[in-house]
Amino acid sequence: SAGLEEAVKWMILYLFIFKHVEFDEPYDGIVYSVAVSLGFASMENVVYAIYSYSSFGQLIGRALLPVSGHALFGVVMGYYLGLAKFKPRYKRMYMAVSILMPVLYHGIFDYILTNFTDTWLWFMIPLMGYLWIRSLWKVKKANARSPLRPVGEEEVKISV
């Protein structure tokens, strides 16, 4: 299912967002991809809740783990779509990576859930930790590449 789900999200991004005028900086790839991914995850969970006989606890678990997983897969997809749009010399390579990496991560995610029924948490925690750290790093890199960010701008610290 990882390949199909990520392909659907990728096609939505490519057909409706990639060529849009508002996609005007690399960071936008992440923003739009995560938005599409969260919409997909929400729809998936609603369908799952309607057609399954799951307990409330199982539904809460699905609301946390798969939704955050889809968002993290979306960061990876959007990061490489942003590179594909703004580095035309390597567009084909980045387009391929923008679909292959999320499929790989999603496949590992699904493999852990289906094959490690008793010990899945021991594998899922390191995977999610890795994806969170990698995603935060990708967000920071994409934001730093923004042509709309003033030169020499440092992080703004908010004091209350």
GUZASE-497477 format. One record per atom (N, C-alpha, C): residue in three letters; x, y, z. Coordinates in steps of 0.05 Angstrom, whole numbers, padded with zeros to 5 digits, always signed. Last residue first. Layout:
// GUZASE-497477
ALAXYZ...
***
This chain:
// GUZASE-497477
VAL+00170+00736+00511VAL+00143+00741+00521VAL+00145+00759+00546SER+00206+00738+00451SER+00206+00740+00480SER+00178+00748+00489ILE+00231+00703+00398ILE+00207+00715+00409ILE+00208+00715+00439LYS+00281+00711+00353LYS+00274+00700+00379LYS+00251+00717+00390VAL+00293+00693+00287VAL+00280+00712+00304VAL+00273+00699+00331GLU+00354+00676+00258GLU+00329+00667+00270GLU+00319+00688+00289GLU+00376+00727+00212GLU+00381+00707+00232GLU+00354+00698+00243GLU+00392+00746+00147GLU+00372+00744+00168GLU+00378+00721+00187GLY+00427+00749+00106GLY+00437+00755+00132GLY+00417+00754+00154VAL+00378+00767+00060VAL+00405+00759+00064VAL+00414+00767+00092PRO+00310+00747+00071PRO+00330+00768+00068PRO+00358+00758+00074ARG+00277+00699+00033ARG+00289+00704+00060ARG+00311+00726+00056LEU+00264+00685-00016LEU+00248+00706-00004LEU+00258+00714+00023PRO+00291+00641-00031PRO+00300+00666-00043PRO+00285+00690-00031SER+00310+00593+00017SER+00288+00610+00007SER+00299+00636-00006ARG+00345+00560+00040ARG+00348+00564+00011ARG+00328+00584+00000ALA+00327+00555+00092ALA+00351+00570+00088ALA+00356+00576+00058ASN+00284+00520+00084ASN+00279+00548+00092ASN+00303+00566+00088ALA+00312+00473+00072ALA+00295+00485+00052ALA+00289+00514+00059LYS+00339+00464+00122LYS+00354+00468+00097LYS+00337+00482+00076LYS+00295+00458+00157LYS+00315+00480+00161LYS+00331+00485+00136VAL+00272+00413+00135VAL+00256+00438+00136VAL+00276+00461+00140LYS+00313+00375+00142LYS+00304+00383+00115LYS+00289+00409+00115TRP+00313+00373+00198TRP+00337+00382+00184TRP+00330+00391+00156LEU+00262+00352+00208LEU+00269+00379+00218LEU+00294+00390+00204SER+00270+00302+00182SER+00250+00321+00172SER+00256+00350+00182ARG+00308+00277+00214ARG+00314+00282+00186ARG+00295+00303+00175ILE+00279+00274+00262ILE+00305+00289+00261ILE+00311+00296+00232TRP+00235+00242+00246TRP+00231+00269+00257TRP+00257+00285+00255LEU+00261+00195+00228LEU+00245+00211+00209LEU+00240+00239+00219TYR+00284+00177+00276TYR+00301+00184+00253TYR+00286+00202+00234GLY+00237+00168+00306GLY+00258+00187+00315GLY+00275+00197+00292MET+00214+00128+00275MET+00200+00154+00277MET+00220+00176+00287LEU+00253+00087+00283LEU+00246+00097+00256LEU+00233+00125+00257PRO+00254+00080+00339PRO+00277+00090+00325PRO+00271+00101+00297ILE+00198+00064+00345ILE+00209+00088+00359ILE+00234+00098+00345MET+00193+00016+00316MET+00179+00040+00307MET+00190+00065+00320PHE+00220-00024+00342PHE+00229-00016+00316PHE+00217+00011+00307TRP+00193-00029+00389TRP+00222-00028+00390TRP+00234-00019+00364LEU+00140-00036+00372LEU+00148-00010+00385LEU+00179-00007+00386TRP+00136-00089+00355TRP+00136-00067+00335TRP+00146-00041+00347THR+00133-00137+00380THR+00156-00120+00386THR+00158-00096+00368ASP+00088-00164+00362ASP+00093-00161+00391ASP+00114-00141+00398THR+00089-00159+00305THR+00064-00155+00320THR+00069-00150+00350PHE+00121-00146+00258PHE+00131-00146+00286PHE+00108-00141+00305ASN+00096-00141+00209ASN+00113-00164+00214ASN+00124-00167+00243THR+00066-00094+00205THR+00054-00120+00197THR+00070-00144+00205LEU+00098-00052+00223LEU+00071-00056+00235LEU+00060-00083+00229ILE+00143-00057+00190ILE+00146-00060+00219ILE+00119-00066+00232TYR+00120-00047+00140TYR+00133-00073+00146TYR+00135-00078+00176ASP+00104+00007+00144ASP+00084-00015+00142ASP+00096-00042+00148PHE+00157+00030+00148PHE+00136+00035+00168PHE+00115+00013+00168ILE+00178+00014+00099ILE+00191+00005+00124ILE+00171+00008+00147GLY+00143+00042+00065GLY+00145+00013+00064GLY+00157+00001+00089HIS+00155+00094+00079HIS+00128+00084+00084HIS+00128+00054+00083TYR+00208+00097+00060TYR+00202+00101+00088TYR+00174+00090+00096LEU+00198+00085+00004LEU+00217+00069+00020LEU+00210+00072+00050VAL+00164+00127-00010VAL+00155+00099-00013VAL+00172+00081+00004PRO+00197+00172+00000PRO+00173+00167+00016PRO+00163+00139+00014MET+00238+00159-00041MET+00244+00160-00012MET+00219+00157+00005LEU+00210+00161-00091LEU+00223+00136-00082LEU+00228+00137-00052ILE+00192+00213-00100ILE+00172+00191-00097ILE+00185+00167-00085SER+00237+00244-00101SER+00214+00254-00086SER+00192+00233-00083VAL+00271+00218-00135VAL+00277+00215-00106VAL+00252+00224-00090ALA+00249+00236-00184ALA+00249+00207-00177ALA+00253+00203-00147MET+00259+00291-00179MET+00231+00281-00182MET+00230+00251-00175TYR+00314+00291-00178TYR+00300+00299-00154TYR+00270+00290-00155MET+00325+00274-00231MET+00335+00259-00208MET+00319+00265-00183ARG+00300+00314-00261ARG+00292+00286-00264ARG+00301+00269-00239LYS+00329+00362-00245LYS+00300+00358-00241LYS+00292+00329-00241TYR+00379+00383-00245TYR+00376+00357-00233TYR+00347+00349-00229ARG+00371+00433-00269ARG+00392+00415-00280ARG+00389+00387-00270PRO+00334+00460-00238PRO+00325+00446-00262PRO+00346+00428-00274LYS+00321+00470-00180LYS+00347+00462-00191LYS+00341+00446-00216PHE+00269+00480-00167PHE+00287+00503-00166PHE+00316+00495-00174LYS+00241+00432-00171LYS+00230+00456-00184LYS+00251+00478-00186ALA+00271+00396-00142ALA+00266+00391-00170ALA+00257+00417-00184LEU+00269+00418-00090LEU+00294+00418-00104LEU+00290+00414-00134GLY+00214+00408-00081GLY+00225+00436-00081GLY+00251+00438-00095LEU+00214+00353-00082LEU+00199+00367-00102LEU+00208+00397-00104TYR+00245+00344-00036TYR+00257+00337-00062TYR+00241+00349-00085TYR+00209+00363+00003TYR+00236+00374+00002TYR+00248+00368-00026GLY+00163+00332-00005GLY+00163+00361-00011GLY+00190+00373-00013MET+00180+00281+00013MET+00170+00285-00014MET+00172+00315-00022VAL+00193+00293+00067VAL+00214+00283+00048VAL+00205+00287+00019VAL+00143+00310+00085VAL+00167+00328+00087VAL+00188+00319+00067GLY+00113+00264+00078GLY+00107+00287+00062GLY+00130+00307+00063PHE+00131+00231+00118PHE+00136+00223+00090PHE+00132+00246+00071LEU+00111+00261+00160LEU+00140+00259+00157LEU+00147+00249+00129ALA+00055+00255+00152ALA+00067+00282+00151ALA+00097+00280+00147HIS+00051+00199+00157HIS+00045+00212+00131HIS+00057+00240+00130GLY+00065+00196+00213GLY+00081+00182+00192GLY+00076+00195+00164SER+00023+00223+00237SER+00050+00235+00238SER+00069+00222+00218VAL-00017+00185+00223VAL-00019+00214+00214VAL+00009+00227+00215PRO+00000+00136+00246PRO-00001+00140+00216PRO-00003+00169+00207LEU+00000+00154+00304LEU+00023+00142+00289LEU+00021+00145+00259LEU-00051+00180+00318LEU-00025+00190+00325LEU-00003+00179+00306ALA-00095+00153+00300ALA-00095+00182+00297ALA-00067+00193+00302ARG-00085+00102+00315ARG-00084+00108+00286ARG-00083+00138+00282GLY-00094+00108+00370GLY-00067+00100+00360GLY-00064+00107+00330ILE-00149+00119+00368ILE-00130+00139+00378ILE-00102+00133+00369LEU-00166+00069+00350LEU-00171+00093+00333LEU-00153+00116+00342GLN-00152+00037+00393GLN-00140+00032+00366GLN-00143+00056+00348GLY-00186+00058+00432GLY-00157+00060+00435GLY-00142+00055+00409PHE-00236+00044+00412PHE-00229+00072+00414PHE-00199+00076+00416SER-00229-00013+00368SER-00235+00000+00394SER-00227+00029+00393SER-00258-00027+00304SER-00236-00021+00322SER-00246-00009+00348TYR-00280-00050+00257TYR-00292-00054+00283TYR-00271-00050+00304SER-00283-00007+00200SER-00270-00027+00217SER-00285-00029+00243TYR-00306+00034+00170TYR-00308+00006+00160TYR-00294-00015+00177ILE-00298+00082+00198ILE-00325+00075+00189ILE-00327+00045+00183ALA-00243+00084+00207ALA-00262+00084+00230ALA-00290+00075+00222TYR-00224+00085+00154TYR-00217+00063+00172TYR-00237+00061+00195VAL-00243+00134+00137VAL-00252+00110+00124VAL-00247+00086+00141VAL-00214+00166+00173VAL-00243+00167+00173VAL-00254+00142+00160ASN-00161+00154+00157ASN-00171+00148+00184ASN-00201+00148+00186GLU-00160+00175+00105GLU-00154+00146+00109GLU-00165+00138+00137MET-00168+00229+00115MET-00187+00214+00099MET-00184+00184+00104SER-00120+00239+00143SER-00146+00244+00155SER-00168+00228+00141ALA-00082+00228+00103ALA-00082+00212+00128ALA-00109+00215+00143PHE-00094+00268+00066PHE-00096+00240+00058PHE-00098+00223+00083GLY-00082+00313+00096GLY-00109+00309+00085GLY-00114+00280+00078LEU-00028+00305+00104LEU-00046+00305+00127LEU-00075+00302+00118SER-00010+00308+00050SER-00006+00284+00066SER-00024+00282+00090VAL-00022+00361+00037VAL-00034+00339+00022VAL-00032+00313+00038ALA+00013+00386+00075ALA-00016+00391+00075ALA-00031+00369+00060VAL+00063+00367+00059VAL+00052+00360+00085VAL+00022+00364+00087SER+00065+00393+00009SER+00066+00363+00011SER+00055+00354+00038TYR+00065+00447+00021TYR+00043+00435+00006TYR+00042+00405+00008VAL+00113+00450+00052VAL+00087+00460+00062VAL+00064+00446+00047ILE+00152+00430+00017ILE+00147+00417+00042ILE+00119+00425+00053GLY+00150+00468-00025GLY+00146+00439-00030GLY+00139+00424-00005ASP+00163+00515-00001ASP+00135+00511-00008ASP+00130+00481-00014TYR+00218+00516+00002TYR+00204+00509+00026TYR+00174+00503+00020PRO+00234+00535-00049PRO+00237+00507-00042PRO+00221+00498-00018GLU+00183+00579-00078GLU+00208+00575-00063GLU+00210+00545-00054ASP+00134+00582-00102ASP+00155+00600-00111ASP+00180+00599-00095PHE+00077+00565-00117PHE+00100+00548-00109PHE+00125+00562-00119GLU+00043+00599-00142GLU+00048+00603-00114GLU+00069+00585-00103VAL+00037+00579-00194VAL+00053+00603-00190VAL+00060+00608-00160HIS+00042+00509-00203HIS+00027+00532-00195HIS+00046+00555-00188LYS+00066+00461-00213LYS+00069+00481-00233LYS+00054+00507-00226PHE+00054+00432-00165PHE+00082+00436-00174PHE+00085+00459-00194ILE-00003+00427-00159ILE+00012+00446-00143ILE+00040+00452-00155PHE-00029+00389-00191PHE-00043+00412-00182PHE-00026+00434-00169LEU+00007+00347-00206LEU-00013+00357-00225LEU-00025+00384-00217TYR+00041+00339-00161TYR+00052+00346-00187TYR+00031+00359-00205LEU+00004+00329-00118LEU+00024+00351-00117LEU+00034+00359-00144ILE-00023+00284-00139ILE-00038+00309-00132ILE-00019+00333-00131MET+00021+00249-00144MET+00006+00258-00168MET-00010+00283-00162TRP+00035+00242-00090TRP+00054+00254-00109TRP+00040+00265-00134LYS-00010+00216-00070LYS-00002+00242-00059LYS+00016+00256-00079VAL-00007+00169-00101VAL-00031+00186-00102VAL-00024+00214-00092ALA+00042+00148-00085ALA+00038+00156-00113ALA+00014+00174-00116GLU+00033+00135-00032GLU+00052+00157-00038GLU+00049+00166-00067GLU-00005+00094-00040GLU-00012+00117-00024GLU+00007+00141-00031LEU+00025+00056-00071LEU+00000+00068-00081LEU-00007+00094-00066GLY+00068+00044-00037GLY+00072+00054-00064GLY+00048+00068-00075ALA+00042+00023+00009ALA+00059+00047+00011ALA+00063+00060-00017SER+00016-00024+00000SER+00000+00000+00000SER+00017+00025+00000
***
